[in-house]
Amino acid sequence: MNLSPLDEYPIHQAPVPVTWPAGSDRNFYDRSYFNVLDRAGRFMVLTGIGYYPRLGVKDAYFVVRRGDTQTAVHLSDAIDDDRLRQNVTGYRLDVVEPLQEMHLTLEPTEGISADLTWRGLFPAALEKPHEMLTDRRVTLQASRFAQVGSWEGWIDIDGDRLEVTHDTSVASRDRSWGIRPVGEAEPAGRPDTAFRGMWWLYLPLVFDDFQLFLIMQEDPDGHRSLYDCTRRWRDGRVEQLDGVRVAIDYTPGTRIPRGAHVEFMNRAGDRTHLDIESKLFAPIAFGSGYGGDSSWAHGSWKGSPFTERVSYDLTDADVMARAPFSLIDHVAHAVCTEADGTVHEGAGLFEHGVIGPHHPSGFFDWTDVGDRAPGS
């Protein structure tokens, strides 16, 4: 065991150095996710940095969707014990003001660089714990906090500079840690068929007077295994919302949404309508390292140090055939209509995916696609 600068502080949660997870599960992870969403839909970025102590690896990714191309830079290195300076080769994340301001830089790497400063628009919020189990083990057991915000700075792609301002951008971020599959695939052992598919919706949205968070995960039969919906007002009020109903508007012949219609109600029974329009989308399996990404898996040992660049042509039918097996992130324009007719316009992230069957949506096997699914 090695000591780190963090061991000087009274923050220990287990009788080991801070950089050691309390458990021995190889799948322990600790990482950040950010997006950069141009409100007009000209471009979007997905990026993050993660530490995998039991695998001895740290890595980062920077994915840009612009036009019909999605380009990713991957960075990986051996883990170190100084977690106060988060970095992977030329990728660096500095905490300027905890839970409020971050500074992200990417030195020129495979033709892409960036200098971006994050500012939270509302306080960060701790989400409910997230768990997924099979018959024999824990596959997901994580804590996460999320925040909506905006960025100031620039992104450079092969000499073409994209300017980012707090007025033209909207964004969400999350910090999560715990257990989830990472690194190289483990030996399969006896087949475990517990995973039958999932329907997922995540909406962190920002309006002038409030932020709205909706997170839902459903089994193929529509059972909600994860659900939370809250509205947080600028004056500090937190409003829990119930009775959520969702209708996803899919592009015909695909599982890629064009938008969504959501209804929910407050404790008084007043119903609010939320209409989401996708301005641009990026399948997260194309270069960001999440499930379904054949090019990159978080926590994989690539040697020290390692960088690469991969690109995806989103007009290629063979490439897009993989999109239904991925969550898809969208730049969302949102219109929220209150029961009394008051209308609020906002923006943020619209993240959705249907992996496998989802009977309420009319998807009865892994390959079904639809026109406009009836909803959830």
Rosetta blueprint (number, residue, H / E / L):
1 M L
2 N L
3 L L
4 S L
5 P H
6 L H
7 D H
8 E H
9 Y L
10 P L
11 I L
12 H L
13 Q L
14 A L
15 P L
16 V L
17 P L
18 V L
19 T L
20 W L
21 P L
22 A L
23 G L
24 S L
25 D L
26 R L
27 N L
28 F E
29 Y E
30 D E
31 R E
32 S E
33 Y E
34 F E
35 N E
36 V E
37 L E
38 D E
39 R L
40 A L
41 G L
42 R L
43 F E
44 M E
45 V E
46 L E
47 T E
48 G E
49 I E
50 G E
51 Y E
52 Y E
53 P L
54 R L
55 L L
56 G L
57 V E
58 K E
59 D E
60 A E
61 Y E
62 F E
63 V E
64 V E
65 R E
66 R E
67 G L
68 D L
69 T E
70 Q E
71 T E
72 A E
73 V E
74 H E
75 L E
76 S E
77 D E
78 A E
79 I L
80 D L
81 D L
82 D L
83 R L
84 L L
85 R L
86 Q E
87 N E
88 V E
89 T L
90 G L
91 Y E
92 R E
93 L E
94 D E
95 V E
96 V E
97 E E
98 P L
99 L L
100 Q L
101 E E
102 M E
103 H E
104 L E
105 T E
106 L E
107 E E
108 P E
109 T E
110 E L
111 G L
112 I E
113 S E
114 A E
115 D E
116 L E
117 T E
118 W E
119 R E
120 G E
121 L L
122 F L
123 P L
124 A L
125 A E
126 L E
127 E L
128 K L
129 P L
130 H E
131 E E
132 M E
133 L E
134 T L
135 D L
136 R L
137 R L
138 V E
139 T E
140 L E
141 Q E
142 A E
143 S E
144 R E
145 F E
146 A E
147 Q E
148 V E
149 G E
150 S E
151 W E
152 E E
153 G E
154 W E
155 I E
156 D E
157 I E
158 D L
159 G L
160 D E
161 R E
162 L E
163 E E
164 V E
165 T L
166 H L
167 D L
168 T L
169 S E
170 V E
171 A E
172 S E
173 R E
174 D E
175 R E
176 S E
177 W E
178 G E
179 I E
180 R L
181 P L
182 V L
183 G L
184 E L
185 A L
186 E L
187 P L
188 A L
189 G L
190 R L
191 P L
192 D L
193 T L
194 A L
195 F L
196 R L
197 G L
198 M E
199 W E
200 W E
201 L E
202 Y E
203 L E
204 P E
205 L E
206 V E
207 F L
208 D L
209 D L
210 F E
211 Q E
212 L E
213 F E
214 L E
215 I E
216 M E
217 Q E
218 E E
219 D L
220 P L
221 D L
222 G L
223 H L
224 R E
225 S E
226 L E
227 Y E
228 D E
229 C E
230 T E
231 R E
232 R E
233 W E
234 R L
235 D L
236 G L
237 R L
238 V E
239 E E
240 Q E
241 L L
242 D E
243 G E
244 V E
245 R E
246 V E
247 A E
248 I E
249 D E
250 Y E
251 T L
252 P L
253 G L
254 T E
255 R L
256 I L
257 P E
258 R E
259 G E
260 A E
261 H E
262 V E
263 E E
264 F E
265 M E
266 N L
267 R L
268 A L
269 G L
270 D L
271 R E
272 T E
273 H E
274 L E
275 D E
276 I E
277 E E
278 S E
279 K E
280 L E
281 F E
282 A E
283 P E
284 I L
285 A L
286 F L
287 G L
288 S L
289 G L
290 Y L
291 G L
292 G L
293 D L
294 S L
295 S L
296 W L
297 A L
298 H L
299 G L
300 S L
301 W L
302 K L
303 G L
304 S L
305 P L
306 F E
307 T E
308 E E
309 R E
310 V E
311 S E
312 Y E
313 D E
314 L L
315 T L
316 D L
317 A H
318 D H
319 V H
320 M H
321 A L
322 R L
323 A H
324 P H
325 F H
326 S L
327 L L
328 I E
329 D E
330 H E
331 V E
332 A E
333 H E
334 A E
335 V E
336 C E
337 T E
338 E L
339 A L
340 D L
341 G L
342 T L
343 V E
344 H E
345 E E
346 G E
347 A E
348 G E
349 L E
350 F E
351 E E
352 H E
353 G E
354 V E
355 I E
356 G L
357 P L
358 H E
359 H H
360 P H
361 S H
362 G L
363 F E
364 F L
365 D L
366 W L
367 T L
368 D L
369 V L
370 G E
371 D L
372 R L
373 A L
374 P L
375 G L
376 S L
